[in-house]
Amino acid sequence: MVHTFIEYSDEFRKSKGLILVTSDVSARGVDYPDVTLVVQVGLPDDREQYIHRLGRTGRRGKEGQGILLLAPWEEFFLATVKDLPIGKAPVPSVDLDTKKKVEKALSNVEMKNKEAAYQAWLGYYNSNKKVGKDKYRLVELANEFSRWMGLDSSPVIPKLVLGKMGLKNIPGLRSK
C-alpha cells in the first residue's frame, strides 16, 4: 500500500511520542505541533536554514531544544551562529561493542550503495563554498569517508561525473 506524504504528516500531527525523520522539503509550510526536539544532522546551507529548522520546535509558547550534529570539517558553521545560545558538547566515546556493531552493519551494506554514498558525499560537499573550496582537501575528506564505510580504497567515479564536478585530475580520486 502506498501512503502519501499528507497521510504520514496527518498521522504524525495526531500522534504522541513519535520520531519523524525527514528532509527540509517536508518542513516547508507544514506545522507539526508539540515538537520538543529537532536533531539536525549535517551542515545547514546557511544561518537562515539552521534557524528555520529549529523553528519546528518550541511553538506556541512551549519549550523546545535543538541539537546540531556536525563533522569536524563542518564546525566552521558555528561562527555564523556565534551570537545564538549554543553550547558545544564533547564528542562521546564509543565503546568497543558499539564499534563492532557499526562495523558489522557497514559490512552488510552493498558495495553499490557505498559507491553511491561516496559519490553523493563528494557532490554535496563539492557544492559547499567552504568545504569544497580546496579540492585537494575535499578529496582527502571524501577518502576518509570511504574508509569509515569500511572500504580499502575509494570507489571509482566516471570521468564525465568528475569533470562536471570540476574534480578531473585531482589526486586521490579514481576514475573510469
DRENVEX-650075 format. One record per residue (C-alpha): residue number from 1; x, y, z; residue in one letter. Coordinates in pm, 1 decimal. Example, Ala and Ser with C-alpha at 12.3 -4.5 7.8 and 13.67 -1.06 7.14 Angstrom:
BEGIN
+-----+----------+----------+----------+------+
|  nr |       px |       py |       pz | rest |
+-----+----------+----------+----------+------+
|   1 |   1230.0 |   -450.0 |    780.0 |    A |
|   2 |   1367.0 |   -106.0 |    714.0 |    S |
+-----+----------+----------+----------+------+
end
This chain:
BEGIN
+-----+----------+----------+----------+------+
|  nr |       px |       py |       pz | rest |
+-----+----------+----------+----------+------+
|   1 |      0.0 |      0.0 |      0.0 |    M |
|   2 |    137.2 |    341.0 |    -96.1 |    V |
|   3 |     98.8 |    616.9 |    159.8 |    H |
|   4 |    118.2 |    981.4 |     69.0 |    T |
|   5 |    316.7 |   1249.7 |    245.0 |    F |
|   6 |    -11.3 |   1406.4 |    359.2 |    I |
|   7 |   -122.8 |   1081.7 |    526.3 |    E |
|   8 |    205.5 |   1049.3 |    715.7 |    Y |
|   9 |    204.9 |   1417.3 |    803.0 |    S |
|  10 |   -150.5 |   1397.5 |    940.9 |    D |
|  11 |    -69.4 |   1082.1 |   1138.6 |    E |
|  12 |    239.4 |   1244.7 |   1289.1 |    F |
|  13 |     45.8 |   1556.2 |   1390.1 |    R |
|  14 |   -220.1 |   1349.3 |   1571.5 |    K |
|  15 |     18.0 |   1110.0 |   1748.1 |    S |
|  16 |    224.3 |   1139.2 |   2064.9 |    K |
|  17 |    577.0 |   1019.8 |   2126.8 |    G |
|  18 |    676.7 |    965.4 |   1764.3 |    L |
|  19 |   1002.9 |   1041.2 |   1591.2 |    I |
|  20 |    984.9 |   1189.4 |   1243.0 |    L |
|  21 |   1291.6 |   1157.4 |   1023.0 |    V |
|  22 |   1255.2 |   1397.3 |    735.9 |    T |
|  23 |   1424.5 |   1624.1 |    486.9 |    S |
|  24 |   1393.1 |   2000.2 |    467.4 |    D |
|  25 |   1128.7 |   1951.2 |    199.7 |    V |
|  26 |    865.6 |   1828.2 |    444.9 |    S |
|  27 |    941.1 |   2112.6 |    684.4 |    A |
|  28 |    843.0 |   2383.1 |    437.4 |    R |
|  29 |    499.2 |   2521.4 |    509.2 |    G |
|  30 |    396.1 |   2232.5 |    735.0 |    V |
|  31 |    316.1 |   2278.0 |   1103.1 |    D |
|  32 |    398.5 |   1991.1 |   1335.1 |    Y |
|  33 |    260.5 |   2081.4 |   1680.0 |    P |
|  34 |    423.3 |   1969.6 |   2003.8 |    D |
|  35 |    768.9 |   1906.7 |   1857.9 |    V |
|  36 |   1008.3 |   1915.8 |   2153.1 |    T |
|  37 |   1337.0 |   1825.9 |   1986.9 |    L |
|  38 |   1489.3 |   1885.4 |   1645.0 |    V |
|  39 |   1810.1 |   1698.5 |   1562.0 |    V |
|  40 |   1987.7 |   1845.2 |   1261.9 |    Q |
|  41 |   2236.3 |   1608.1 |   1103.6 |    V |
|  42 |   2495.2 |   1781.4 |    893.6 |    G |
|  43 |   2577.1 |   2124.5 |    771.8 |    L |
|  44 |   2286.7 |   2364.8 |    716.4 |    P |
|  45 |   2318.0 |   2567.4 |    395.4 |    D |
|  46 |   2321.4 |   2889.7 |    595.1 |    D |
|  47 |   2218.7 |   3059.0 |    918.6 |    R |
|  48 |   1860.2 |   3106.2 |    799.7 |    E |
|  49 |   1816.4 |   2736.4 |    725.5 |    Q |
|  50 |   1953.3 |   2647.3 |   1069.0 |    Y |
|  51 |   1706.1 |   2882.8 |   1237.9 |    I |
|  52 |   1418.1 |   2765.8 |   1016.2 |    H |
|  53 |   1483.3 |   2403.3 |   1111.5 |    R |
|  54 |   1489.1 |   2498.2 |   1480.8 |    L |
|  55 |   1160.0 |   2678.3 |   1428.7 |    G |
|  56 |    993.6 |   2336.9 |   1412.1 |    R |
|  57 |   1031.7 |   2310.4 |   1790.7 |    T |
|  58 |    905.6 |   2510.9 |   2085.7 |    G |
|  59 |    598.5 |   2653.9 |   1916.4 |    R |
|  60 |    300.5 |   2823.6 |   2076.9 |    R |
|  61 |    497.5 |   2921.8 |   2385.2 |    G |
|  62 |    620.3 |   2569.1 |   2453.6 |    K |
|  63 |    977.0 |   2472.1 |   2530.0 |    E |
|  64 |   1191.1 |   2301.2 |   2270.0 |    G |
|  65 |   1550.0 |   2200.6 |   2206.8 |    Q |
|  66 |   1775.8 |   2164.5 |   1908.9 |    G |
|  67 |   2081.6 |   1950.3 |   1852.7 |    I |
|  68 |   2315.6 |   2010.9 |   1561.0 |    L |
|  69 |   2548.9 |   1723.5 |   1470.7 |    L |
|  70 |   2850.0 |   1841.4 |   1272.4 |    L |
|  71 |   3152.8 |   1661.9 |   1135.2 |    A |
|  72 |   3486.3 |   1822.8 |   1229.7 |    P |
|  73 |   3517.8 |   1984.4 |    884.9 |    W |
|  74 |   3170.9 |   2139.8 |    926.6 |    E |
|  75 |   3244.4 |   2314.9 |   1256.3 |    E |
|  76 |   3325.5 |   2641.5 |   1077.4 |    F |
|  77 |   2946.3 |   2687.3 |   1062.5 |    F |
|  78 |   2939.2 |   2762.8 |   1435.5 |    L |
|  79 |   3099.6 |   3102.1 |   1363.1 |    A |
|  80 |   2787.4 |   3202.1 |   1166.3 |    T |
|  81 |   2564.3 |   3142.0 |   1469.9 |    V |
|  82 |   2804.7 |   3250.2 |   1745.7 |    K |
|  83 |   2555.8 |   3510.4 |   1873.0 |    D |
|  84 |   2297.8 |   3238.7 |   1945.3 |    L |
|  85 |   2289.4 |   3046.9 |   2275.5 |    P |
|  86 |   2462.9 |   2732.7 |   2152.9 |    I |
|  87 |   2675.1 |   2508.3 |   2369.8 |    G |
|  88 |   2929.9 |   2267.3 |   2229.9 |    K |
|  89 |   2914.9 |   1915.5 |   2370.5 |    A |
|  90 |   3219.5 |   1689.7 |   2381.5 |    P |
|  91 |   3236.6 |   1408.2 |   2129.9 |    V |
|  92 |   3119.5 |   1097.4 |   2314.5 |    P |
|  93 |   3349.6 |    799.9 |   2332.9 |    S |
|  94 |   3235.8 |    485.6 |   2156.5 |    V |
|  95 |   3274.6 |    154.6 |   2334.7 |    D |
|  96 |   3426.8 |   -143.8 |   2155.4 |    L |
|  97 |   3097.5 |   -336.0 |   2140.2 |    D |
|  98 |   2920.3 |    -46.8 |   1965.7 |    T |
|  99 |   3210.4 |     -2.7 |   1725.5 |    K |
| 100 |   3193.4 |   -371.5 |   1630.8 |    K |
| 101 |   2817.3 |   -348.6 |   1574.0 |    K |
| 102 |   2863.3 |    -49.4 |   1343.7 |    V |
| 103 |   3139.9 |   -225.9 |   1150.5 |    E |
| 104 |   2920.6 |   -535.1 |   1113.2 |    K |
| 105 |   2627.6 |   -324.7 |    991.4 |    A |
| 106 |   2852.3 |   -145.4 |    741.1 |    L |
| 107 |   2984.3 |   -478.4 |    613.7 |    S |
| 108 |   2625.0 |   -569.8 |    523.3 |    N |
| 109 |   2577.9 |   -260.6 |    305.9 |    V |
| 110 |   2605.1 |   -347.5 |    -62.8 |    E |
| 111 |   2906.8 |   -209.8 |   -248.9 |    M |
| 112 |   2687.6 |    -22.9 |   -499.8 |    K |
| 113 |   2526.6 |    165.8 |   -210.3 |    N |
| 114 |   2864.9 |    256.4 |    -63.8 |    K |
| 115 |   2978.4 |    376.1 |   -405.5 |    E |
| 116 |   2663.5 |    586.6 |   -444.3 |    A |
| 117 |   2709.8 |    730.6 |    -93.6 |    A |
| 118 |   3071.5 |    823.8 |   -172.0 |    Y |
| 119 |   2975.9 |    998.0 |   -495.2 |    Q |
| 120 |   2683.4 |   1176.6 |   -325.9 |    A |
| 121 |   2909.3 |   1285.5 |    -38.5 |    W |
| 122 |   3164.0 |   1422.1 |   -284.2 |    L |
| 123 |   2897.3 |   1605.6 |   -484.6 |    G |
| 124 |   2731.0 |   1753.7 |   -177.0 |    Y |
| 125 |   3046.3 |   1889.4 |    -17.1 |    Y |
| 126 |   3191.8 |   1995.6 |   -350.2 |    N |
| 127 |   2893.1 |   2228.6 |   -388.4 |    S |
| 128 |   2954.8 |   2383.3 |    -45.2 |    N |
| 129 |   3155.5 |   2704.1 |    -86.5 |    K |
| 130 |   3364.5 |   2649.5 |    227.0 |    K |
| 131 |   3421.5 |   2272.9 |    229.1 |    V |
| 132 |   3454.2 |   2243.1 |   -149.9 |    G |
| 133 |   3686.2 |   2542.3 |   -188.3 |    K |
| 134 |   4005.2 |   2337.3 |   -151.5 |    D |
| 135 |   3954.5 |   2045.5 |   -391.3 |    K |
| 136 |   4257.3 |   1856.3 |   -260.4 |    Y |
| 137 |   4131.3 |   1872.5 |     99.6 |    R |
| 138 |   3783.5 |   1777.5 |    -23.2 |    L |
| 139 |   3920.3 |   1458.2 |   -178.9 |    V |
| 140 |   4114.9 |   1376.6 |    140.0 |    E |
| 141 |   3792.0 |   1407.3 |    340.9 |    L |
| 142 |   3595.5 |   1202.6 |     85.5 |    A |
| 143 |   3852.3 |    924.8 |    101.8 |    N |
| 144 |   3838.6 |    934.3 |    481.9 |    E |
| 145 |   3459.7 |    895.1 |    449.6 |    F |
| 146 |   3511.5 |    589.2 |    226.3 |    S |
| 147 |   3738.0 |    434.6 |    491.8 |    R |
| 148 |   3468.1 |    498.8 |    754.8 |    W |
| 149 |   3237.0 |    291.1 |    535.9 |    M |
| 150 |   3487.9 |      7.9 |    555.1 |    G |
| 151 |   3632.9 |     44.7 |    205.1 |    L |
| 152 |   4001.5 |    -24.7 |    141.9 |    D |
| 153 |   4011.6 |    226.3 |   -143.3 |    S |
| 154 |   3784.9 |    498.0 |   -271.1 |    S |
| 155 |   3520.8 |    396.4 |   -526.3 |    P |
| 156 |   3573.6 |    460.4 |   -895.3 |    V |
| 157 |   3377.6 |    754.7 |  -1037.7 |    I |
| 158 |   3309.5 |    807.0 |  -1409.3 |    P |
| 159 |   3540.0 |   1068.8 |  -1567.5 |    K |
| 160 |   3235.9 |   1253.2 |  -1701.1 |    L |
| 161 |   3096.6 |   1293.1 |  -1348.1 |    V |
| 162 |   3432.3 |   1412.2 |  -1213.9 |    L |
| 163 |   3451.8 |   1661.1 |  -1499.5 |    G |
| 164 |   3107.3 |   1800.8 |  -1419.3 |    K |
| 165 |   3212.6 |   1835.0 |  -1054.2 |    M |
| 166 |   3530.2 |   2017.4 |  -1153.8 |    G |
| 167 |   3737.1 |   1740.3 |   -995.2 |    L |
| 168 |   3908.0 |   1595.4 |  -1301.5 |    K |
| 169 |   4275.5 |   1510.5 |  -1240.8 |    N |
| 170 |   4261.1 |   1575.3 |   -865.2 |    I |
| 171 |   4497.7 |   1328.9 |   -693.1 |    P |
| 172 |   4328.7 |   1068.3 |   -475.5 |    G |
| 173 |   4026.3 |   1016.4 |   -699.1 |    L |
| 174 |   3983.6 |    700.5 |   -900.6 |    R |
| 175 |   3811.9 |    732.1 |  -1237.7 |    S |
| 176 |   3695.1 |    513.0 |  -1522.6 |    K |
+-----+----------+----------+----------+------+
end
